[in-house]
Amino acid sequence: MEGGVLMAVLRRAGRFRCVAAACALVLAAAGCSREPVNSPYPRQDAAQNVLHTAFTQRSPKHLDPASSYSTDETPFTYSIYEPLYAYHYLKRPYELIPKTAEEIAAPVYYDAQGNALPPDADGEQVAVSVYDIRIKPGILYQPHPAFARDEAGRYLYWPMSPEDIEGRYAITDFPETGTRELTAHDYVYAIRRLASPRVISPIFGVLAEHIVGMAEYGERLKALDDAGATDGQRATWLDLRDHGFDGVEAVDTHTLRIRVKGKYPQFRYWLAMTFTAPIPWEADRFYAQPGMAEHGLSFNTWPVGTGPYMMAESLINRRHVLERNPNFRGEPYPCEGEPGDKEAGLLEDCGKPTPFVDRVVFHLEKESVPLMGKFLQGYYDIPEVGRGDYGAAMTVAASDSAEKAELYADRGIQIHTTTEAQMFYLGFNWLDPVVGLGDTPEQQEKNRKLRQALSIAFDWEQFIAIFLNDQGTPAHGPIPPGVVGHQPLPEGVNSQVYEMEDGRPKRRSLDEARQLLAEAGYPGGRDADTGRPLILYFDSAGGMGSSPMLDWMRRQLSMLNIQLEVRATDYNRFQDKMRNGSAQMFMWGWVADYPDAENFLFLLYGPNAKAKGGGENASNYRNEEYDRLFEEMRFLDDGPAKAEVVRRMVEIVREDAPWMFGYYPASGGAYQAWVGNAKPSQMVRNTLQYYRLDPALRAASVEKWNRPVWWPLLLVVAGILAIALVAWRQIRRRETAVVATAPRDQRVAPTEAPAP
């Protein structure tokens, strides 16, 4: 009896001591740590000149400039590699500027007999355009083990056996590094490499159409590689210095010569893409060694360039770090921009050497909600570099929620949006008998009026308000803002669909659309000959037959008493319809490869028809005058003559209406108050070079916004103590009762053991 009572008392006393100890630990933890639990980096790092951002999908897959073609890779590739040309960071329309080249080279034209032609030679006369591009001397590559040599000049890390590579999984595992000067030979090597069968480059086919001999060169390399594989002598490294072609050569150490078929002024834009960035042969040989790829050592993970940054850390699907290239020459920040840039403070760093930020750390954030939470806490300076949807999304959020708008304003978050060099349109299939060209001149005129009526009825302003939250601009033609050839309002108004009223475009009335519909042979939405209702078909992918957007489209046509039926299929079937020209109406979009009118106008060039030639003319549109002007325009340099030709082409497609010119989407960025020189763009990709940080402001803001709030925890602790006190009193009462009711000779003190 005594033992049972005593053990019960001891157990209860032990539980009380455990509760008290737990409370003490909680209070001690509360008093000893102020480190935020969800910060992606230590608190003291906030005061360093390091930009923190995130990536959400996966680690960049292709950082090899020959293969990279994804938006999430461009913050790395355009910060590490340097093409010959780039785009001015601030100017709009976009302006091409020299990067490693001394200037934008003007081509010299030659006819088929090799005779030089004048600069204004007609494009039909030009057989070859020769570009001699001078490269700035003294540009150095980043430190890299591929360049490391011993005192005798021998390369330290070539050749290496798989055993030598064992245990090395990062470039930092090679302690010795070296560098050398950038030469024209590196650009030659890079362009040759695009044709290599060992490199998958999405741009090879395009460049092979334009660079003399490049297509044949690719075939020769493939045959050479196949022969080596057949006889068992395939080398681990294909030394492209030993295999060249006439289209690309180094005239001397700092002069690159490229021969282009015919006259193609737009070729210069390809030289602003990292596809044509230089590749040092030493790095190609270094990474080709057996065992390197298996250890994650390649251009795809550890690029080698001359740009402002270099890869310092690469933890796949965890973290990537760029740090200053100590050999970078320090390009000056621009001193000019577009109107409003000076007022926005974007010219304050005029002439100062870039980059301004020491390191850029990319942290993995698998979910968007935690990412945005950490951005609002100040831990991330930019949510995701290179993504253009944050500015638009946060603008919408601020307009929908006064609380969010106040939060953004209180924290000084910069939200910038801009109309990008992109467009979305609703296309009519030119091969369709109802909405297409038509078989006879009379039918062609009727079909044209039908397309014009539909273009008036579709209220794209309303579409943008409902489905894009006003983050877009109604399109008046095929060329978006920022692209040379775009005409701003009021000069650029689409007079077929709009009329000007008080200096602003106003969509023409439905009465005008109904009149055009009647002239097209469908009065009141019915066929004038048969009396049958007019039914049109919209082809889409992904089973969107009942989506709100399609319901909206049906309502637009119902105002003309036209019925719209949706033919929704899976994506592969939809692509088949587009390829064989059996769709009637469809939604399509295009993102500029380069900021020239040709990159959009070619979408309506007859020989580019998708159904007949597999091109990007998805509407299969053809107009002899338009095609003639296109062929004239593509040979013209920028200037008044080209602008006039572009204007005439745009007027032709406005009248023919093969597209409903839908909208130019808006995009932009979100930046903390301490990020300077922030200007969003989907065309300029080397933005990291221009950002400036105020680390002191960031550290103070992070400290202020994330101060620990301990009173809820103290309330919890007080509650636990209150419960423990009540429990202790109950235990005391029970113990007293047990002792009082026990026989006198069995009573013991509750906290003392009985005498032996």
C-alpha positions in Angstrom: 0.0 0.0 0.0 2.7 2.5 1.0 4.7 1.7 -2.2 1.8 2.3 -4.5 0.9 5.6 -3.0 4.5 6.7 -2.9 5.1 5.8 -6.6 2.0 7.6 -7.7 3.1 10.7 -5.8 6.6 10.5 -7.3 5.3 10.1 -10.9 3.1 13.2 -10.5 5.9 15.2 -9.0 8.1 14.1 -12.0 5.5 15.2 -14.5 5.3 18.6 -12.8 9.0 18.9 -13.0 9.0 18.0 -16.7 6.3 20.7 -17.5 8.3 23.2 -15.6 11.5 22.3 -17.4 9.7 22.5 -20.8 8.4 26.0 -20.0 11.9 27.0 -18.9 13.4 25.8 -22.2 10.8 27.6 -24.3 11.4 30.8 -22.4 15.2 30.4 -22.7 14.8 29.8 -26.5 12.7 32.9 -26.8 15.2 35.0 -25.0 18.3 33.6 -26.7 17.5 33.6 -30.5 16.3 36.3 -32.8 17.3 34.6 -36.0 14.3 34.3 -38.4 13.4 30.8 -39.0 12.5 31.2 -42.8 15.3 33.4 -44.0 17.1 31.8 -47.0 20.4 33.1 -45.7 22.0 34.2 -42.3 20.8 37.5 -41.0 24.2 39.1 -41.1 24.3 38.6 -44.9 21.6 41.2 -45.4 24.3 43.9 -45.0 26.5 42.5 -47.8 26.5 43.7 -51.4 24.9 40.5 -52.5 21.7 40.3 -54.5 19.3 37.5 -53.5 16.7 36.0 -55.8 15.0 32.7 -56.4 14.3 30.1 -59.0 11.2 27.8 -58.8 11.2 25.1 -61.4 14.6 23.3 -61.5 18.2 24.2 -62.0 19.0 25.6 -65.4 19.4 22.7 -67.7 21.5 24.2 -70.5 24.0 26.9 -69.8 26.0 26.0 -72.9 25.4 29.0 -75.1 25.0 26.8 -78.2 22.0 25.0 -76.6 20.5 27.4 -74.2 17.1 28.7 -75.3 15.0 29.0 -72.1 14.1 32.2 -70.3 15.1 30.8 -66.9 18.7 30.3 -68.2 19.2 33.8 -69.6 20.1 35.5 -66.3 23.1 33.2 -66.2 24.1 33.0 -69.8 23.9 36.7 -70.5 25.8 37.5 -67.4 28.6 35.1 -68.1 29.0 35.1 -71.9 29.4 38.1 -74.1 28.1 38.2 -77.7 29.6 40.7 -80.1 26.6 43.0 -79.7 24.0 43.8 -77.1 20.9 46.0 -76.5 21.1 49.4 -74.9 19.7 48.9 -71.3 17.5 52.0 -71.2 16.6 53.0 -74.8 13.2 52.2 -76.4 12.7 51.3 -79.2 15.5 48.8 -78.6 18.9 49.9 -79.9 21.7 47.6 -80.9 25.1 48.5 -79.4 28.6 47.0 -79.5 29.5 44.6 -76.7 32.9 43.0 -77.3 33.0 44.5 -80.8 34.4 48.0 -81.3 31.4 49.1 -83.3 28.3 47.8 -85.2 29.9 46.6 -88.4 28.4 47.7 -91.7 28.6 45.0 -94.3 30.3 45.2 -97.7 28.2 43.8 -100.6 29.4 41.8 -103.5 27.7 40.5 -106.6 27.9 37.0 -108.0 31.1 37.8 -109.9 32.8 39.1 -106.7 32.6 42.7 -107.6 32.1 45.2 -104.7 28.7 47.0 -104.7 27.7 50.4 -103.1 26.2 50.4 -99.6 22.7 51.2 -101.1 22.9 48.4 -103.6 19.6 46.7 -104.5 19.1 43.5 -102.6 18.6 41.5 -105.8 22.1 42.4 -106.9 23.8 41.3 -103.7 25.2 37.7 -103.7 27.2 38.0 -100.5 27.4 40.4 -97.6 30.8 40.4 -95.8 30.9 41.6 -92.2 34.4 42.4 -90.8 33.9 42.9 -87.1 36.8 44.3 -85.0 37.0 43.0 -81.4 38.1 45.2 -78.6 41.7 44.2 -77.5 42.5 43.4 -73.9 39.3 41.5 -73.0 40.1 38.6 -70.6 38.3 35.4 -69.8 37.3 34.6 -66.2 39.8 32.6 -64.2 39.3 28.9 -65.1 41.3 25.7 -64.7 41.1 25.1 -68.5 43.6 27.9 -68.9 46.0 26.8 -66.1 49.6 26.1 -67.1 52.7 25.2 -65.3 56.0 27.1 -65.5 56.9 25.2 -68.7 53.7 26.3 -70.4 52.0 22.8 -70.2 48.3 22.7 -69.4 47.9 21.5 -65.8 44.5 19.8 -66.4 45.1 18.2 -69.8 45.2 15.4 -70.3 43.5 13.9 -67.2 42.4 10.3 -66.6 39.1 9.3 -65.0 41.2 8.6 -61.9 42.5 12.2 -61.9 38.9 13.5 -62.1 37.7 11.2 -59.2 36.4 13.3 -56.3 36.1 16.5 -58.4 32.5 17.7 -58.9 32.9 21.4 -59.1 35.3 23.8 -60.8 36.4 24.9 -57.4 37.9 21.4 -57.0 40.6 22.4 -59.4 42.8 24.8 -57.4 44.8 26.3 -60.2 43.3 28.7 -62.7 44.5 30.8 -65.6 43.1 33.2 -68.2 43.9 34.6 -71.7 42.7 37.3 -74.0 39.6 37.0 -76.1 40.3 36.7 -79.8 38.4 36.5 -83.1 39.3 32.8 -83.2 37.0 32.1 -80.2 34.0 33.4 -82.2 35.0 31.3 -85.1 35.2 28.3 -82.9 31.8 29.0 -81.3 30.0 29.3 -84.7 31.7 26.2 -86.0 30.6 24.4 -82.8 26.9 25.2 -83.6 27.2 22.8 -86.5 28.9 20.0 -84.5 26.9 16.7 -84.3 27.9 16.5 -80.7 26.1 19.8 -79.8 22.3 20.2 -80.1 21.7 23.8 -81.1 18.2 25.1 -81.8 19.7 27.9 -83.9 21.9 25.9 -86.3 19.2 25.6 -88.9 18.5 29.3 -89.0 22.1 30.4 -89.2 22.8 27.7 -91.8 20.3 29.3 -94.1 22.2 32.6 -94.0 25.9 31.9 -93.4 27.8 30.8 -96.5 28.8 27.2 -96.4 27.5 26.5 -92.9 24.9 23.9 -93.9 27.4 21.9 -95.9 29.9 22.2 -93.1 27.4 20.6 -90.7 27.1 17.7 -93.1 30.8 17.3 -93.3 31.2 17.3 -89.5 28.5 14.6 -89.2 30.1 12.4 -91.8 33.5 12.8 -90.0 32.0 11.9 -86.6 30.1 9.0 -88.0 33.2 7.6 -89.7 35.1 7.7 -86.4 32.3 5.9 -84.6 32.2 3.2 -87.3 36.0 2.4 -87.3 36.2 2.7 -83.5 38.6 5.7 -83.7 36.1 8.3 -82.5 38.0 10.9 -80.5 36.8 12.1 -77.2 37.3 15.7 -78.4 36.4 17.0 -81.9 39.0 19.7 -82.4 37.1 22.2 -84.5 40.3 24.3 -85.1 41.2 21.6 -87.7 37.8 21.8 -89.5 36.6 25.0 -90.9 34.5 26.6 -93.7 34.6 29.8 -95.7 31.6 31.5 -94.1 33.4 32.3 -90.9 37.1 33.1 -90.4 39.5 35.1 -88.3 41.3 37.7 -90.5 43.7 38.4 -87.7 43.7 38.1 -83.9 41.0 40.8 -83.4 39.0 40.7 -86.7 36.2 38.3 -87.3 34.9 37.9 -90.9 31.4 36.5 -91.6 30.0 35.9 -95.1 26.2 36.0 -95.3 24.2 34.9 -98.3 22.6 37.8 -100.2 21.6 41.0 -98.3 20.1 40.3 -94.9 20.4 43.4 -92.6 18.6 41.6 -89.8 21.7 39.3 -89.4 23.2 41.7 -87.0 20.6 40.9 -84.4 21.7 37.2 -84.2 25.1 38.5 -83.1 23.5 39.9 -80.0 22.4 36.4 -78.8 24.5 34.1 -76.7 24.3 31.4 -79.4 27.1 33.3 -81.1 29.1 34.0 -77.8 32.8 33.0 -77.9 33.9 29.6 -76.9 37.6 29.1 -76.0 38.9 25.8 -77.5 40.8 25.1 -74.2 37.5 24.9 -72.3 35.9 22.7 -75.0 38.8 20.3 -74.7 38.9 20.5 -70.9 35.2 19.4 -70.6 35.5 16.7 -73.3 37.8 14.6 -71.1 36.3 11.2 -70.1 34.6 11.4 -66.7 33.9 15.1 -66.8 30.2 14.9 -67.9 29.5 12.1 -65.3 30.8 14.5 -62.6 28.6 17.4 -63.8 31.5 19.2 -65.3 30.5 20.8 -68.6 29.5 24.1 -70.2 25.9 23.3 -69.1 26.8 23.6 -65.4 30.1 25.6 -65.4 30.2 28.2 -68.2 33.4 29.9 -69.3 33.0 33.5 -70.4 34.3 37.1 -70.4 31.2 38.7 -68.9 30.8 40.6 -65.6 30.0 37.4 -63.6 31.2 33.9 -63.4 29.7 30.8 -61.7 31.1 30.4 -58.2 28.8 27.7 -56.8 26.4 25.3 -58.4 24.3 23.0 -56.2 21.8 21.4 -58.5 18.2 22.1 -57.5 19.4 24.0 -54.4 21.5 27.1 -55.0 23.6 28.8 -57.7 25.9 31.7 -57.1 27.3 34.2 -59.5 30.2 36.4 -58.4 32.2 39.2 -60.0 34.6 38.1 -62.7 37.8 39.7 -61.4 39.1 40.0 -65.0 36.1 42.0 -66.2 37.0 45.3 -67.8 34.1 47.3 -66.1 31.7 48.7 -68.8 30.3 52.1 -68.0 26.6 52.5 -67.0 24.6 54.2 -69.8 24.1 58.0 -69.7 21.1 58.1 -72.0 17.6 56.6 -72.0 14.0 57.2 -73.0 11.9 60.0 -71.7 11.2 59.7 -68.0 14.3 57.7 -67.2 16.1 60.6 -65.7 13.2 61.5 -63.5 13.0 57.9 -62.4 16.6 58.1 -61.2 17.8 55.6 -63.9 20.7 57.9 -65.1 22.2 58.6 -61.7 25.0 56.1 -62.2 26.0 57.6 -65.6 29.5 56.5 -66.6 30.2 54.5 -63.5 31.8 51.0 -64.1 29.5 48.0 -63.9 28.7 45.6 -62.4 27.7 47.2 -59.1 26.7 44.0 -57.2 29.4 41.6 -55.9 27.5 38.4 -55.9 24.1 37.1 -57.0 22.6 34.1 -55.2 19.8 32.1 -56.7 17.9 30.1 -54.1 15.5 27.3 -54.9 11.8 28.0 -53.9 9.6 25.2 -55.0 6.3 27.0 -54.2 5.3 30.5 -55.2 3.5 31.4 -52.0 6.6 31.0 -49.7 8.6 32.8 -52.4 6.3 35.8 -52.3 6.2 35.7 -48.6 9.9 35.9 -48.3 10.0 38.7 -50.9 7.5 40.7 -48.8 9.7 40.0 -45.7 12.6 41.6 -47.6 14.7 38.4 -47.9 14.6 38.4 -51.7 15.5 41.6 -53.6 13.8 40.4 -56.8 11.4 37.4 -56.8 12.9 35.9 -60.0 15.3 37.6 -62.3 14.2 37.3 -66.0 10.5 36.6 -65.2 8.2 39.2 -66.6 5.0 38.3 -64.8 5.6 39.5 -61.2 5.1 43.2 -62.0 1.8 42.6 -63.8 0.6 40.2 -61.1 1.4 42.5 -58.2 -0.2 45.5 -60.0 -3.4 43.4 -60.3 -3.1 42.4 -56.6 -2.7 46.0 -55.5 -5.7 47.1 -57.5 -7.9 44.3 -56.1 -6.8 44.7 -52.4 -6.4 48.0 -50.6 -4.5 46.1 -47.9 -1.9 44.8 -50.4 -1.6 48.1 -52.0 -0.9 49.7 -48.6 1.6 47.0 -47.8 3.5 47.5 -51.1 3.5 51.2 -50.6 4.6 51.1 -47.0 7.6 48.9 -47.9 8.5 50.9 -50.9 8.3 48.0 -53.3 8.9 49.1 -56.9 6.4 47.6 -59.3 7.2 48.3 -63.0 5.2 47.2 -66.0 5.9 47.7 -69.7 4.3 46.6 -73.0 6.6 43.8 -74.3 7.7 43.0 -77.9 5.0 40.3 -78.1 1.5 40.0 -79.5 -1.5 37.7 -79.4 -4.0 37.6 -82.3 -7.1 35.7 -83.4 -6.3 34.4 -86.9 -8.5 33.5 -89.8 -7.4 30.6 -92.0 -6.9 32.0 -95.6 -7.7 28.5 -97.0 -11.2 28.4 -95.4 -14.1 29.2 -97.9 -16.0 31.3 -95.3 -13.4 33.4 -93.5 -10.5 33.0 -95.9 -9.5 34.5 -99.2 -12.4 33.2 -101.4 -12.5 31.8 -104.9 -13.7 34.7 -106.9 -13.1 38.5 -106.7 -16.7 38.9 -105.6 -16.4 36.3 -102.8 -13.0 37.7 -101.8 -14.6 41.1 -101.2 -17.5 39.6 -99.2 -15.1 37.5 -97.0 -13.0 40.6 -96.4 -16.0 42.5 -95.1 -17.0 39.6 -92.9 -13.5 39.6 -91.3 -13.7 43.3 -90.8 -17.2 43.0 -89.2 -15.9 40.4 -86.8 -12.8 42.5 -86.0 -15.1 45.4 -84.9 -17.4 43.1 -82.9 -14.6 41.6 -80.8 -14.1 44.1 -78.0 -10.4 43.5 -77.1 -10.5 46.3 -74.6 -13.0 44.3 -72.6 -11.0 41.1 -73.1 -7.9 42.8 -71.6 -10.0 44.1 -68.7 -11.6 40.8 -67.9 -8.9 38.2 -68.6 -5.7 40.2 -68.3 -6.7 42.6 -65.5 -5.9 45.5 -67.7 -2.3 44.2 -68.1 -2.1 44.6 -71.9 -2.7 47.0 -74.7 -5.1 46.6 -77.7 -3.2 46.0 -80.8 -3.7 48.2 -83.9 -1.3 46.2 -86.1 1.2 43.3 -86.2 4.2 45.3 -84.8 4.3 45.8 -81.0 5.9 48.8 -79.1 9.7 48.7 -78.7 10.2 47.3 -82.2 11.4 49.5 -85.0 8.5 50.0 -87.3 5.8 50.3 -84.6 3.7 53.4 -85.0 2.3 54.9 -81.8 -1.1 56.4 -81.6 -2.7 58.4 -83.1 -0.6 57.9 -86.3 -0.7 54.1 -85.8 -4.5 53.7 -85.4 -6.2 50.9 -87.2 -8.8 52.9 -89.1 -10.7 49.8 -90.2 -11.7 49.0 -86.6 -11.4 52.4 -84.8 -12.1 56.0 -85.3 -10.4 58.9 -83.5 -12.5 60.8 -81.0 -11.0 63.6 -78.9 -7.6 62.4 -79.7 -8.3 58.8 -78.6 -9.2 55.7 -80.6 -12.8 54.6 -80.3 -14.0 51.2 -81.5 -16.4 51.5 -84.4 -20.1 50.8 -83.6 -21.9 47.5 -83.9 -24.2 49.2 -86.5 -21.1 49.5 -88.8 -20.2 45.9 -88.1 -23.8 44.8 -89.0 -23.7 46.8 -92.2 -20.4 45.1 -93.2 -22.0 41.8 -92.3 -24.9 42.5 -94.6 -22.6 43.5 -97.4 -20.7 40.2 -96.8 -24.0 38.3 -97.6 -25.1 37.6 -94.0 -27.8 40.2 -93.1 -28.9 39.7 -89.5 -26.3 36.9 -89.2 -28.1 34.7 -91.8 -27.0 33.6 -95.3 -28.8 35.8 -97.8 -29.2 32.9 -100.3 -30.3 30.1 -97.9 -31.5 31.9 -94.8 -29.4 29.6 -92.7 -27.7 31.1 -89.6 -24.0 31.8 -89.9 -22.0 29.4 -87.8 -18.3 29.9 -87.3 -15.8 27.6 -85.8 -13.0 28.3 -83.3 -10.3 25.6 -83.1 -8.5 25.3 -79.7 -6.3 22.9 -77.8 -6.7 21.5 -74.3 -10.4 20.9 -74.0 -11.3 24.6 -73.5 -14.9 24.3 -74.9 -16.6 25.6 -71.8 -14.0 28.1 -70.5 -15.0 31.6 -69.6 -12.8 33.0 -72.4 -14.7 31.0 -75.0 -18.0 31.9 -73.5 -16.9 35.5 -73.9 -16.1 34.9 -77.5 -19.5 33.4 -78.1 -21.1 36.5 -76.6 -19.1 38.8 -78.9 -20.4 37.1 -82.0 -23.9 36.8 -80.7 -24.2 40.6 -80.8 -24.1 40.1 -84.6 -26.4 37.1 -84.4 -23.6 34.8 -85.4 -23.1 31.4 -83.7 -19.7 30.3 -82.6 -18.9 26.6 -82.1 -15.7 25.5 -80.4 -13.8 22.5 -81.8 -11.6 21.7 -78.9 -9.0 18.9 -79.3 -5.8 17.8 -77.6 -2.7 19.7 -78.5 -1.3 17.2 -81.0 -4.5 17.1 -83.0 -4.7 20.9 -82.9 -1.2 21.1 -84.3 -2.2 18.7 -87.1 -5.1 21.0 -88.0 -2.8 24.0 -88.2 -0.2 22.1 -90.3 -2.8 20.9 -92.8 -4.8 24.1 -92.9 -8.1 22.7 -91.7 -8.7 25.1 -88.8 -11.1 28.1 -89.4 -10.3 30.5 -86.5 -7.6 30.2 -83.8 -5.7 32.1 -81.2 -1.9 32.5 -81.7 0.9 34.5 -80.3 4.5 35.5 -81.1 7.4 36.7 -79.0 10.1 38.7 -80.8 13.4 37.1 -81.4 14.8 40.5 -82.3 13.3 44.0 -82.3 12.8 44.5 -86.0 9.6 44.7 -88.0 10.7 41.9 -90.2 10.4 39.5 -87.2 6.6 40.1 -87.1 5.8 40.9 -90.7 7.3 37.5 -91.8 4.4 35.9 -90.0 2.1 37.0 -92.9 4.5 36.4 -95.8 3.0 34.1 -98.3 5.9 31.7 -98.8 6.0 31.2 -95.1 2.5 29.6 -95.1 2.3 26.8 -92.5 0.0 24.5 -94.5 2.2 24.5 -97.7 5.7 25.3 -96.5 5.7 24.5 -92.7 6.5 28.1 -91.9 5.2 30.5 -89.2 2.4 32.0 -91.3 -0.3 30.2 -89.4 -3.1 32.0 -91.2 -1.7 30.9 -94.6 -2.2 34.5 -95.7 -1.1 35.6 -99.1 -1.3 38.9 -100.9 0.9 39.6 -103.9 1.5 43.2 -103.1 2.3 42.5 -99.4 4.7 39.7 -100.4 6.4 42.0 -102.9 6.8 44.8 -100.3 8.1 42.2 -97.8 10.8 41.1 -100.2 11.7 44.8 -100.7 11.6 45.6 -97.0 13.8 42.8 -95.8 16.8 44.2 -97.8 16.4 47.8 -96.5 18.4 49.3 -93.7 16.6 51.2 -91.0 15.5 54.6 -92.2 12.7 56.6 -93.9 12.5 54.3 -97.0 12.1 51.1 -94.8 9.6 52.9 -92.5 7.4 53.8 -95.5 7.4 50.2 -96.8 6.5 48.9 -93.4 3.7 51.4 -93.1 2.2 50.3 -96.5 2.4 46.6 -95.5 0.6 47.2 -92.2 -2.2 49.1 -94.1 -2.6 46.1 -96.4 -3.1 43.6 -93.6 -5.4 46.0 -91.7 -7.7 46.2 -94.7 -7.4 42.4 -95.5 -7.8 41.6 -91.8 -6.2 38.1 -91.9 -5.9 38.6 -88.1 -7.9 40.3 -85.5 -5.0 42.3 -83.9 -5.7 41.2 -80.4 -3.3 42.7 -77.8 0.2 43.4 -76.8 0.7 41.8 -73.3 2.2 43.7 -70.4 5.0 42.3 -68.2 7.3 43.7 -65.7 9.2 43.2 -62.5 8.9 43.7 -58.8 11.9 45.1 -56.9 12.7 46.1 -53.3 13.2 49.8 -52.5 17.0 49.2 -52.1 17.4 47.9 -55.7 18.5 50.7 -58.0 18.5 51.0 -61.8 15.5 48.6 -62.2 13.9 48.7 -65.6 12.1 45.5 -66.8 12.6 44.1 -70.3 12.2 40.7 -71.9 14.6 41.8 -74.7 17.5 43.0 -72.7 18.8 40.0 -70.8 22.0 41.1 -69.2 20.2 43.2 -66.5 22.2 41.9 -63.5 25.1 44.0 -64.7 23.2 47.2 -64.1 21.4 46.6 -60.8 22.7 48.5 -57.7 21.9 47.6 -54.1 21.7 49.6 -50.8 22.6 46.8 -48.4 22.3 49.1 -45.3 18.7 49.9 -46.2 18.0 46.2 -46.7 19.5 45.2 -43.4 17.5 47.8 -41.5 14.3 46.9 -43.4 14.7 43.2 -42.8 15.4 43.8 -39.1 12.3 46.1 -38.8 9.9 43.9 -40.8 10.9 40.6 -39.1 11.2 41.5 -35.4 10.2 38.5 -33.3 6.7 38.9 -31.7 7.0 36.9 -28.5 3.8 37.8 -26.7 1.7 35.0 -28.3 4.4 32.5 -27.1 4.4 34.1 -23.6 0.6 33.7 -23.5 1.0 30.0 -24.4 3.7 29.6 -21.7 1.5 31.4 -19.1 -1.4 29.1 -20.0 0.9 26.0 -19.6 2.0 27.3 -16.2 -1.6 27.9 -15.2 -2.6 24.4 -16.2 0.4 23.0 -14.4 -0.5 25.0 -11.2 -4.0 23.6 -11.3 -2.7 20.1 -11.9 -0.3 20.5 -9.0 -3.0 21.6 -6.6 -5.2 18.6 -7.7 -2.3 16.3 -7.0 -1.7 17.9 -3.6 -5.4 17.5 -2.7 -5.4 13.8 -3.7 -2.2 13.1 -1.8 -3.6 14.8 1.3 -6.8 12.8 1.0 -4.9 9.5 0.6 -2.8 10.2 3.7 -5.8 11.2 5.8 -7.9 8.1 5.1 -5.1 5.6 5.5 -4.7 3.6 8.8 -2.5 5.5 11.3 0.3 2.9 11.1 0.4 3.1 7.3 0.6 6.9 7.0 3.8 8.3 5.5 4.9 11.8 4.5 4.2 12.2 0.8 7.7 13.3 -0.1 9.6 10.9 2.3 10.4 7.2 1.9 9.3 5.0 4.8 11.9 4.0 7.3 13.4 0.5 6.8 
